[in-house]
Amino acid sequence: MEALDYFQVESPEAAGAEYYKQIMADVLQDLDLVKIISRLHIFVDPKVPVFVAVGTIRKLPGMVRVRDCGNVKVEEGRAVISIGDEKYLSSLLKVLSDTYGKQRIDQPDRFTVIVTGEGIDGRELEEIQVADPSEGIYRDIIYAMQYGSPEGFKVRRQGVSRERFYYVASEDTLPEDVVETLVKEKFSLMGVPL
């Protein structure tokens, strides 16, 4: 596994800590999150019972625009987009259909998309936002924490921002102030102020 800058599992049971560290390492590897998560601290106490995961996120990729998917060439009465990266082709077609109307979009082959109509501004077309890669990343981070938490810990609180995330799970309801205290304490152990 590619190393995180910081990865610690804390538990009153040493064997349990090692077990959860291996589980989370596998989950992060399977979801390809080791490139995204920089620091991760997990606290598991089955006696309370509570599972707390806090972490920081590396710089995320920016918005994907039409210019990131291919080259735009404006000709008389149409714009031809030569697709260079098919990864976002489906999103590109949807956004173009929503923007210009489905009847004005044609895809003669998998590497070409044509937008017909007078007055198409090539620069404006290049800047249209196609996708936000961070949306799926946030969902994957929370999924990874849910998957790695103990079975039966169905009471959850979570939060994700561009820089950090937290996930708290328990069998029992935890008061808000307890959750805040635990999250703040675990972030401080990583040297991350809130």
C-alpha positions in Angstrom: 0.0 0.0 0.0 1.2 3.5 -0.8 1.9 5.2 2.5 -0.3 7.9 3.9 1.5 10.8 5.6 0.0 9.6 8.9 -2.1 6.5 9.6 -2.8 5.5 13.2 -5.4 3.2 14.8 -6.0 3.7 18.5 -7.8 1.2 20.7 -7.6 -0.2 24.2 -7.2 -3.6 22.7 -3.8 -3.8 20.8 -4.9 -6.8 18.7 -8.1 -5.0 17.7 -6.1 -1.9 16.7 -4.0 -4.0 14.3 -7.0 -5.8 12.9 -8.8 -2.5 12.1 -5.6 -1.0 10.7 -5.4 -3.9 8.2 -9.1 -3.6 7.4 -8.9 0.1 6.7 -5.6 -0.3 4.7 -7.4 -2.8 2.5 -10.5 -0.7 2.1 -8.5 2.5 1.2 -6.4 0.5 -1.3 -9.5 -1.1 -2.9 -11.3 2.3 -3.3 -8.0 3.9 -4.5 -8.2 6.5 -1.6 -4.6 6.3 -0.6 -3.9 9.0 -3.3 -6.6 11.2 -1.8 -6.4 10.8 2.0 -3.2 12.3 3.5 -3.7 11.7 7.2 -6.0 9.2 9.0 -6.6 8.6 12.7 -9.0 6.0 13.9 -10.2 5.4 17.4 -12.1 2.2 18.2 -13.4 1.4 21.7 -15.8 -1.6 21.8 -16.6 -1.0 25.5 -18.1 2.5 24.9 -18.9 1.5 22.0 -17.6 4.0 19.5 -15.7 4.3 16.2 -14.1 7.6 15.3 -12.2 8.3 12.1 -10.8 11.7 11.3 -8.6 12.6 8.3 -7.2 15.2 6.0 -7.6 15.2 2.2 -4.9 16.0 -0.3 -5.5 18.6 -2.9 -8.4 17.4 -5.1 -8.6 17.8 -8.8 -10.5 20.8 -10.1 -13.6 20.9 -12.3 -13.4 19.1 -15.6 -14.3 21.4 -18.5 -15.0 20.7 -22.2 -11.3 21.8 -22.9 -10.2 19.0 -20.6 -12.1 16.3 -22.6 -11.0 17.4 -26.1 -10.1 20.1 -28.6 -12.7 22.5 -29.8 -12.7 23.8 -33.4 -15.4 26.2 -34.5 -16.3 26.1 -38.1 -19.1 27.9 -39.9 -22.4 26.9 -38.3 -20.9 24.3 -35.9 -18.3 23.4 -33.3 -16.4 20.1 -33.6 -15.0 18.6 -30.4 -12.3 16.1 -31.0 -12.4 13.8 -27.9 -9.0 13.2 -26.2 -10.3 11.7 -23.0 -13.4 9.5 -23.1 -13.6 9.3 -19.3 -16.1 12.1 -19.2 -17.8 11.6 -22.6 -21.2 10.6 -21.1 -21.2 13.7 -18.8 -20.0 15.9 -21.8 -22.9 14.7 -24.0 -25.4 15.4 -21.2 -24.1 18.9 -20.4 -24.0 19.8 -24.1 -27.6 18.5 -24.6 -28.8 20.5 -21.6 -26.9 23.6 -22.8 -27.6 23.6 -26.5 -30.5 21.2 -26.9 -30.3 17.5 -27.8 -31.3 18.2 -31.5 -28.1 20.3 -31.9 -25.7 17.5 -30.7 -24.4 14.8 -33.0 -21.8 12.1 -32.3 -20.7 10.6 -35.6 -18.1 8.4 -33.9 -16.7 7.9 -30.4 -14.0 10.5 -30.8 -16.1 13.3 -32.3 -18.9 15.4 -31.0 -20.5 18.1 -33.2 -22.6 21.0 -31.9 -24.5 22.7 -34.7 -25.9 26.2 -34.8 -24.9 29.8 -35.6 -23.0 31.9 -33.2 -21.3 29.3 -31.1 -18.4 30.8 -29.1 -15.5 28.4 -29.0 -14.0 29.9 -25.9 -17.3 29.8 -24.1 -17.8 26.2 -25.1 -14.4 25.2 -23.9 -15.1 26.6 -20.4 -18.4 24.7 -19.8 -18.1 22.5 -16.7 -18.6 18.8 -17.5 -17.9 17.1 -14.1 -16.8 17.6 -10.5 -14.5 14.7 -9.6 -14.6 15.6 -5.9 -18.3 14.6 -5.6 -17.5 10.9 -6.0 -14.4 11.2 -3.8 -16.4 12.5 -0.8 -18.9 9.7 -1.2 -16.1 7.1 -1.4 -14.4 8.4 1.7 -17.6 8.1 3.8 -18.3 4.7 2.2 -14.8 3.5 3.2 -15.4 4.7 6.8 -18.8 2.9 7.0 -17.3 -0.2 5.6 -14.4 -0.2 8.0 -16.5 0.5 11.1 -17.7 -2.3 13.4 -20.8 -4.3 12.4 -23.9 -2.9 14.2 -22.6 0.6 14.6 -25.6 2.2 12.9 -25.8 5.5 14.7 -23.6 7.8 12.6 -22.4 11.4 12.3 -20.1 12.5 9.5 -18.7 15.6 7.9 -16.6 16.2 4.8 -15.0 19.4 3.5 -12.3 20.0 0.8 -9.6 19.7 3.5 -10.8 17.2 6.1 -13.4 14.7 7.1 -14.7 12.9 10.2 -16.9 9.9 10.8 -18.3 8.8 14.1 -20.3 5.6 14.6 -21.8 3.8 17.6 -24.5 1.4 18.7 -25.9 4.1 20.9 -26.8 7.7 20.4 -23.9 10.0 21.3 -24.6 13.5 22.5 -23.4 16.2 20.1 -20.9 17.6 22.6 -19.3 14.1 23.0 -18.9 13.8 19.2 -17.4 17.3 18.9 -15.0 16.5 21.8 -13.9 13.2 20.3 -13.4 14.6 16.8 -11.5 17.6 18.0 -9.3 15.4 20.2 -8.4 13.0 17.4 -7.6 15.8 15.0 -5.3 17.3 17.6 -3.5 14.0 17.9 -2.6 14.3 14.2 -1.5 17.9 14.7 -4.5 19.3 12.8 -6.2 22.2 14.5 -10.0 22.7 14.0 
